[in-house]
Amino acid sequence: MIPANYRNSTNNSERRIFNALEGILDRPDWLVFHSLVIRQHTTKLMGEADFVVVVPGQGIVVVEAKSPQSVTYHDGEWDLPGTPATHKNPFTQIDGATGSIRSFLLREGAIDGDEPFARLVWFTSLGRHHFDNQSPSHLDFFEWELAWADDLTRPAAAIERVLKETIAWFSKAKDVVYTPSSLTPSKCHTIEQSLRGDFTIERDSRDAFFERQVLEAQALAEQRFALDLVEANRAVYFDGPAGSGKSYLALQAALSAIKRGERTLVTCWNLAMAEQLREQVSTLRGPSSVCDLGSLMLRAAGLDEHPSSTTRDWYEDTLPRLAIAGLATRPQLRGFRNIVVDEFQDIAASPRLLDFLLALAGPDVHFVLAGDAHQQIMQPESAYVDPYATLKALLPDLVLARIQRNCRHAPNLIHESEQILGHPFGFTSYLLPAHTPGGADQIAVTPDTSTHSLVSVLKLLTQQYGNADVVVLSPRGTHSLAQRALDEHTNANAADLRWLQANLGISPQHIRYGSISALKGIEVSAIVLTDVGQDSQRWAAEHGLSWNDLLYVALTRAKSHAVILREG
């Protein structure tokens, strides 16, 4: 019996036949399909066969179950009181189902076309003795195509009788060829596989990834209310921890301005983030300029590239002065109606950079800026400033919009990251569900095991997310574990080195790697943070960098999983 049990909604007539057929114990090779839905119907949108009985070596019977109070057949019209369709011809129902099933099995190659098909209308509420046949011959049906309540006690005989009579009748038909023996056990098995249509669908990482994308998009869309609240202001600063959606809001402000046809600058200090912004804005046609601030200053100064040897003074003093002077002869580079700056904290402590930014503005400029004071890792901690307060001094009408709802990270990733760093990140709520997969893990490594541990973790993460959505970060770029492995300045085994050399890189099919500072603008599903130990802490201290903020920035680059390879 397929299925093995009838549904709770099954009517009494079908239940009686189901129980009768299920009770056949001496025909183990028979197949019985109950309530077979026919979507590939040949005459209407869909149909259903109450029962399809496949009998090896004999044929296939399509059964229509009826439980009427009475049956009247007169002048080719049926009257079946007590059934849903009182005047519907039951054989018409069978013919539509039979034709559709036969056509489907032929297309599937499950049958050859000479297998016998028989019809049976089974009146489970009436006994044979009620049948008063005043017309011994009918063009519409044969009497042996009817079964009664009496037949429920001998269902196998009823099925075999209609097959026998059908085969005998059509053996006389010139254009009909029935070969019961062609319905072999092997062919019956093929029919079973075709009609069952069994399949199993299991959720995999791709489903989870797409679901996560939908959830993130919905969460970010919910954050847009903040932009609606402040869009009438001339200057707005979005302040919030990593993952609060402030970059999204700044970008949305830029896109809206470009759609309005307003000349708009979208910029930031970080090269990786500038590239992401460029990709997102490139979908729109309009008067926009998207680039990192360093490249923009080179263009304004009339220079092709930075000097081969540069210091912090070059970027924060010399180049801005040259760029401001160059704007006087390059008016096409200034006069923006909208200036949108992401990761503003990277330039907040550099007065000359701010002067250059203001020099780009037109007379009726509209500023939208986004930043996080705890991500000022591009400079010593002693040079940290309050980004908002610094900008407020230059733009007195600046409005602060503080966002503290997380809309990017799996909540558990943030909770565990906060425990690792020992302080809260400043979120008041999360827009992604609490059950969103994610977390932060720490793995203890030694110089001898660090490379193998990195390879093992990367294999697991890339299996789930793919190479493009996993990044290896380190406080130190050129001296990082990944770079040492690529340069073969490590005692790792050859297999691990070959794997890293084949999989680390900058192309989309590779796993990206780099310093936290260089890749601070990225957002990926998973990051692996290496070189977390006393050597890197001493290096950070020597450069006056906040160790805690470095780790905070690194951990929050991941949206789902972060793994720290902790030394010592």
C-alpha positions in Angstrom: 0.0 0.0 0.0 1.4 3.4 -1.0 1.1 5.3 1.2 1.0 2.8 4.1 -1.8 4.6 5.8 -4.7 6.7 4.6 -5.0 10.3 5.7 -7.5 11.4 8.3 -9.4 13.3 5.7 -10.1 10.1 3.6 -13.8 9.5 3.1 -15.6 6.4 4.2 -15.8 4.8 0.8 -12.1 5.0 0.2 -11.3 3.8 3.7 -13.4 0.6 3.1 -11.6 -0.2 -0.1 -8.2 0.7 1.5 -8.8 -1.7 4.3 -10.1 -4.4 2.0 -7.0 -4.2 -0.3 -4.7 -4.0 2.7 -6.2 -7.2 3.9 -5.0 -9.1 0.8 -2.2 -11.3 2.1 -1.7 -13.8 -0.7 -0.7 -11.3 -3.4 2.6 -9.9 -2.0 3.8 -8.6 -5.4 0.8 -6.4 -6.0 1.1 -2.6 -5.7 -1.7 -0.4 -4.6 -1.5 3.4 -4.9 -4.1 5.3 -2.9 -5.2 8.9 -3.6 -2.7 9.3 -6.4 -2.6 13.0 -7.3 -2.2 13.7 -11.0 -0.7 17.1 -11.7 0.4 16.1 -15.2 -3.3 15.6 -16.3 -4.0 15.5 -20.0 -7.5 17.1 -20.0 -7.6 19.4 -16.9 -5.4 21.2 -14.4 -5.2 18.3 -12.1 -7.0 15.1 -11.0 -6.8 12.2 -8.6 -7.1 8.5 -8.9 -8.7 6.9 -5.8 -6.8 3.7 -6.3 -4.4 2.3 -8.8 -3.7 -1.4 -8.5 -0.7 -2.9 -10.4 -1.0 -6.6 -10.8 2.2 -8.3 -12.2 1.5 -10.5 -15.2 -2.1 -9.2 -15.6 -2.5 -5.4 -15.8 -3.3 -2.2 -14.1 -6.7 -1.3 -12.6 -7.8 2.3 -11.9 -10.5 2.4 -9.2 -13.1 5.1 -8.5 -14.6 4.8 -5.0 -18.3 5.8 -4.5 -20.6 5.6 -1.6 -24.0 6.9 -2.9 -27.4 6.4 -1.3 -28.6 5.1 -4.6 -27.6 4.8 -8.2 -29.6 5.7 -11.3 -28.4 5.4 -14.8 -30.8 6.7 -17.5 -30.3 7.9 -21.0 -26.6 8.0 -20.4 -26.9 10.2 -17.3 -25.9 9.2 -13.8 -27.6 10.2 -10.6 -25.6 9.4 -7.4 -27.3 11.0 -4.5 -25.1 11.4 -1.4 -21.9 12.0 -3.4 -20.2 15.4 -3.9 -20.8 15.4 -7.7 -24.3 13.8 -8.0 -24.5 13.7 -11.8 -20.8 13.2 -12.6 -20.1 10.2 -14.7 -17.7 8.1 -12.6 -16.2 6.4 -15.7 -15.3 9.8 -17.2 -13.3 10.4 -14.0 -11.5 7.1 -14.4 -10.8 7.7 -18.1 -9.2 11.0 -17.5 -7.0 9.6 -14.7 -6.2 6.4 -16.7 -5.2 8.4 -19.8 -3.0 10.7 -17.8 -1.3 7.9 -15.9 -0.7 5.9 -19.1 0.8 8.9 -20.9 3.0 9.7 -18.0 4.4 6.2 -17.7 5.0 6.1 -21.4 7.0 9.3 -21.2 9.0 8.0 -18.3 9.8 4.8 -20.2 8.1 2.8 -17.4 5.8 0.9 -19.8 5.8 0.0 -23.4 2.1 0.5 -24.2 0.8 -3.0 -24.5 0.1 -3.4 -20.7 -3.7 -3.8 -20.0 -5.5 -1.0 -18.3 -8.9 -1.7 -16.7 -11.6 0.5 -15.1 -13.5 -0.2 -11.9 -16.2 1.8 -10.2 -16.6 0.5 -6.7 -20.0 1.3 -4.9 -19.1 0.5 -1.3 -22.5 1.4 0.1 -24.6 -0.8 -2.1 -24.9 -4.6 -2.5 -24.9 -6.4 -5.8 -28.5 -7.5 -5.1 -29.7 -3.9 -5.4 -28.5 -3.8 -9.0 -31.5 -3.9 -11.4 -29.9 -3.9 -14.8 -32.7 -3.2 -17.3 -30.2 -2.6 -20.1 -27.9 -5.6 -20.6 -25.7 -3.6 -23.0 -24.2 -0.1 -22.6 -21.9 1.8 -24.8 -20.6 3.7 -21.8 -19.5 0.8 -19.6 -19.6 -2.9 -18.9 -21.4 -4.4 -16.0 -18.2 -6.2 -15.0 -16.6 -2.7 -14.5 -18.8 -2.3 -11.4 -17.9 -3.6 -7.9 -20.1 -3.6 -4.8 -20.1 -3.8 -1.1 -20.2 -7.6 -1.4 -16.8 -7.4 -3.1 -15.1 -5.8 -0.1 -14.8 -9.3 1.4 -13.1 -10.7 -1.8 -11.2 -7.7 -3.2 -8.5 -9.7 -5.0 -11.2 -11.5 -6.9 -12.9 -8.2 -7.9 -9.6 -6.8 -9.3 -8.7 -10.0 -11.2 -12.2 -10.3 -12.6 -12.2 -6.9 -14.1 -8.7 -7.5 -15.6 -9.7 -10.8 -17.0 -12.9 -9.4 -18.6 -11.1 -6.4 -20.0 -8.4 -8.4 -21.6 -10.9 -10.9 -23.0 -13.0 -8.1 -24.6 -10.1 -6.1 -26.1 -8.5 -9.3 -27.4 -11.2 -9.1 -30.1 -10.5 -5.5 -30.9 -8.4 -5.1 -34.1 -6.5 -2.0 -33.0 -5.9 -2.9 -29.4 -2.9 -5.0 -28.3 -2.8 -6.1 -24.7 0.1 -8.3 -23.5 -0.4 -9.1 -19.8 2.9 -11.0 -19.6 4.8 -7.8 -20.5 3.9 -6.4 -17.0 6.9 -8.1 -15.4 8.0 -7.7 -11.8 10.9 -5.6 -13.0 8.5 -3.3 -14.9 6.2 -3.1 -11.9 9.2 -1.9 -9.8 9.9 0.8 -12.4 6.2 1.9 -12.3 6.4 2.1 -8.6 9.5 4.3 -8.7 7.8 6.5 -11.3 4.5 7.0 -9.5 6.0 7.3 -6.0 8.2 10.1 -7.0 10.2 9.7 -3.8 12.8 12.3 -3.0 14.5 13.7 0.0 15.5 17.4 0.4 17.8 18.3 3.2 18.9 21.8 4.2 22.5 22.5 3.4 24.9 25.4 3.8 23.6 27.1 0.7 20.1 27.2 2.0 21.3 28.6 5.3 23.4 31.2 3.4 20.5 32.4 1.3 18.2 32.5 4.3 20.9 34.5 6.1 21.1 37.0 3.2 17.3 37.4 3.3 17.3 38.0 7.0 20.2 40.5 6.7 18.4 42.4 4.0 15.2 42.6 6.1 17.2 43.7 9.1 19.0 46.5 7.2 15.7 47.6 5.7 14.3 48.0 9.2 17.3 50.2 10.1 16.3 52.6 7.3 13.8 54.3 9.6 16.8 56.1 11.1 17.7 57.7 7.8 14.1 58.8 7.3 14.2 60.6 10.7 17.2 62.7 9.9 17.2 63.1 6.1 16.0 66.7 6.3 19.2 67.8 8.2 22.1 69.3 6.4 24.7 67.3 8.2 24.2 63.9 9.9 26.6 61.7 11.7 25.6 58.0 12.3 27.4 56.7 15.3 27.3 53.0 16.3 29.2 49.8 17.0 30.3 47.5 14.1 27.3 45.8 12.6 24.7 48.5 13.5 24.0 49.3 9.9 25.5 52.8 9.9 27.5 52.1 6.7 24.3 50.8 5.0 22.5 54.0 6.0 25.3 56.2 4.6 25.2 54.3 1.4 21.4 54.5 1.1 21.7 58.3 1.5 24.2 58.3 -1.3 22.1 56.2 -3.6 19.0 58.3 -3.0 21.0 61.5 -3.8 22.4 59.9 -7.0 18.9 58.9 -8.1 17.8 62.5 -7.6 20.5 63.5 -10.1 22.6 65.3 -7.4 26.4 65.3 -7.7 27.6 63.0 -4.9 30.9 61.9 -3.5 31.2 58.6 -1.7 34.5 58.1 0.1 36.4 56.5 2.9 40.0 56.0 3.9 40.2 52.2 3.6 41.0 50.8 0.1 39.1 47.6 0.6 36.0 49.4 1.8 36.2 51.9 -1.1 36.2 49.0 -3.6 33.1 47.6 -1.9 31.4 51.0 -2.1 32.3 51.3 -5.7 30.7 48.0 -6.6 27.5 49.0 -4.8 27.2 52.4 -6.3 28.2 51.2 -9.8 24.7 49.8 -10.4 23.4 53.3 -10.7 23.9 55.8 -13.4 24.3 59.3 -12.1 26.7 62.1 -11.2 28.7 60.2 -8.6 32.4 59.8 -7.6 33.4 56.8 -5.5 37.0 56.4 -4.4 39.3 56.3 -1.3 40.3 59.6 0.1 44.0 59.0 -0.7 43.3 58.5 -4.4 41.1 61.5 -4.5 43.9 63.7 -3.0 46.4 62.4 -5.5 44.0 63.4 -8.3 43.5 66.8 -6.8 47.2 67.3 -6.4 47.9 66.2 -10.0 49.9 63.2 -8.9 49.9 59.7 -10.3 50.9 57.8 -7.2 52.3 58.1 -3.7 56.1 58.4 -3.2 57.8 55.0 -2.8 58.8 56.0 0.7 56.0 57.7 2.7 55.3 58.5 6.3 52.2 59.4 8.2 53.0 63.1 7.6 52.7 62.5 3.9 49.1 61.3 4.1 47.9 63.6 6.9 49.7 66.8 6.1 51.8 67.1 2.9 49.3 65.4 0.5 46.2 67.2 1.9 48.0 70.6 1.5 48.9 69.7 -2.1 45.4 68.5 -2.8 43.7 71.6 -1.4 46.0 73.8 -3.5 45.3 71.7 -6.6 41.6 72.1 -6.3 42.0 75.8 -7.2 43.0 74.7 -10.7 40.7 71.6 -10.9 37.2 73.0 -10.1 35.7 69.8 -11.6 36.8 67.9 -8.5 34.9 70.1 -6.1 31.4 71.5 -5.6 29.7 68.3 -4.5 26.0 68.6 -3.5 26.4 65.5 -1.3 29.4 64.2 0.5 29.1 60.8 2.1 32.0 59.5 4.3 32.1 56.0 5.7 34.4 55.0 8.6 34.9 58.7 9.4 36.8 57.8 12.6 39.8 56.9 10.3 40.3 60.6 9.4 38.7 62.4 12.4 42.0 63.1 14.1 43.7 64.6 11.0 42.8 68.3 10.6 44.3 68.6 7.1 42.2 65.7 5.9 39.1 67.4 7.2 40.1 70.6 5.6 40.4 68.8 2.2 37.0 67.2 2.7 35.4 70.6 3.4 37.1 72.0 0.4 35.3 69.5 -1.8 31.9 70.8 -0.7 29.5 73.0 -2.8 27.6 75.9 -1.3 24.6 73.9 -0.4 26.3 70.6 0.5 24.7 67.9 2.5 27.0 65.7 4.6 26.3 62.2 5.7 29.0 60.5 7.8 29.3 57.2 9.7 31.8 56.1 12.3 32.7 54.2 15.4 35.1 55.7 17.9 36.4 52.2 18.9 37.6 51.5 15.3 40.4 54.2 15.3 43.0 51.5 14.8 44.8 53.4 12.1 46.5 55.6 14.7 47.9 55.3 18.2 45.4 55.2 21.0 46.8 58.4 22.4 45.6 60.2 19.3 42.0 59.0 19.6 39.4 61.7 19.3 35.7 61.9 19.6 34.7 61.8 15.9 31.4 63.5 16.5 32.7 66.2 18.7 35.5 66.9 16.2 33.1 67.2 13.3 30.6 69.2 15.3 33.3 71.9 15.8 33.5 72.2 12.0 29.8 71.8 11.2 27.8 73.4 14.0 24.5 72.2 12.6 25.7 68.5 12.6 23.0 66.1 14.0 24.0 62.9 15.9 22.1 59.7 15.1 23.2 57.0 17.5 22.3 53.4 16.3 22.7 50.6 18.8 20.7 47.7 17.3 22.8 45.0 15.6 21.5 44.0 12.2 24.5 42.1 10.8 25.9 39.6 13.2 24.6 36.3 14.6 23.8 37.3 18.2 25.9 34.4 19.6 28.9 35.6 17.8 28.7 39.0 19.5 27.9 37.5 23.0 30.9 35.2 22.8 33.2 37.9 21.4 32.2 40.2 24.3 33.2 37.4 26.7 36.5 37.0 25.0 37.4 40.7 25.1 35.8 41.2 28.5 33.5 44.1 27.7 30.2 44.8 25.9 30.2 46.2 22.4 27.3 48.6 23.0 24.3 46.8 21.4 20.9 47.2 22.9 19.2 44.6 20.7 19.6 42.3 17.7 17.5 42.2 14.6 18.6 38.7 13.5 17.0 35.8 15.5 18.7 34.4 18.5 19.0 31.0 16.9 20.9 32.4 13.9 24.0 30.0 13.6 27.2 31.6 14.7 29.8 31.9 17.4 33.4 32.8 18.4 35.9 30.1 19.3 39.5 30.1 20.5 42.0 27.4 19.7 45.3 27.2 21.6 48.3 26.9 19.2 52.1 26.7 19.4 54.7 27.6 16.8 54.7 24.0 15.7 51.0 23.5 15.4 49.8 27.0 14.3 50.0 26.3 10.5 48.3 23.0 10.7 45.5 24.4 12.9 45.0 27.3 10.4 44.6 24.8 7.6 42.3 22.6 9.5 40.0 25.5 10.5 40.0 26.9 7.0 39.0 23.6 5.5 36.0 23.4 7.8 34.9 27.0 7.2 35.4 27.0 3.5 33.4 23.8 3.2 30.5 25.7 4.8 30.9 29.2 3.3 33.2 28.9 0.3 36.6 30.5 -0.1 35.3 33.9 -1.0 33.4 34.3 2.2 36.3 33.4 4.6 39.2 35.8 5.5 42.4 35.3 7.5 43.3 38.4 9.6 46.3 39.2 11.7 47.3 42.2 13.7 50.5 42.2 11.6 50.3 41.9 7.8 53.8 41.1 6.5 54.7 39.1 9.6 51.5 37.2 9.8 51.2 33.4 10.0 49.6 33.3 6.5 52.4 35.4 5.0 55.1 33.4 6.7 53.5 30.2 5.3 53.4 31.6 1.8 57.0 32.7 2.1 57.9 29.2 3.6 59.3 30.9 6.7 57.8 28.3 8.9 58.5 24.7 9.9 55.0 23.5 8.9 54.7 20.2 7.0 54.7 20.3 3.2 51.1 19.3 2.7 49.8 22.2 4.8 52.1 24.7 3.0 50.9 23.4 -0.4 47.3 23.8 0.7 47.8 27.3 1.9 49.7 28.3 -1.2 46.9 26.9 -3.4 44.1 28.5 -1.5 45.3 31.9 -0.1 45.2 34.8 -2.5 43.3 37.9 -3.6 41.1 36.5 -6.4 37.5 35.5 -5.8 38.3 31.8 -5.8 40.9 32.3 -3.1 40.8 32.9 0.7 41.8 36.5 1.3 44.3 37.3 4.0 45.8 40.5 5.4 46.2 42.8 8.4 43.2 43.9 10.4 43.9 47.5 9.4 44.1 46.8 5.7 40.8 44.8 5.7 38.9 46.6 8.4 36.1 47.5 6.0 35.2 44.0 5.0 32.1 41.9 5.9 32.3 38.1 5.5 30.7 35.1 7.0 33.8 33.9 8.8 37.2 35.1 9.8 40.2 33.4 11.3 42.3 35.6 13.5 46.0 34.5 13.8 49.1 35.7 15.6 47.1 36.5 18.8 49.8 36.3 21.5 52.4 38.1 23.4 54.6 39.0 20.4 51.8 40.8 18.7 50.7 42.5 21.9 54.2 43.9 22.3 54.2 45.0 18.7 50.9 46.8 19.3 52.2 48.4 22.5 55.3 49.6 20.7 53.2 51.4 18.1 50.7 52.8 20.7 47.8 50.7 19.2 44.9 49.6 21.3 45.1 45.8 21.4 41.5 45.5 22.5 40.3 47.6 19.7 42.3 45.6 17.1 40.6 42.4 18.3 37.2 44.1 18.4 37.6 45.2 14.8 38.8 41.8 13.7 36.0 39.8 15.4 33.3 42.1 14.1 34.4 41.6 10.5 32.7 38.2 10.7 29.0 37.9 10.4 28.6 34.3 11.6 31.8 32.7 12.8 35.1 33.9 14.2 38.0 31.6 15.2 41.0 32.9 17.2 44.3 31.0 17.0 45.7 32.0 20.4 49.4 31.5 21.0 50.9 30.3 24.2 
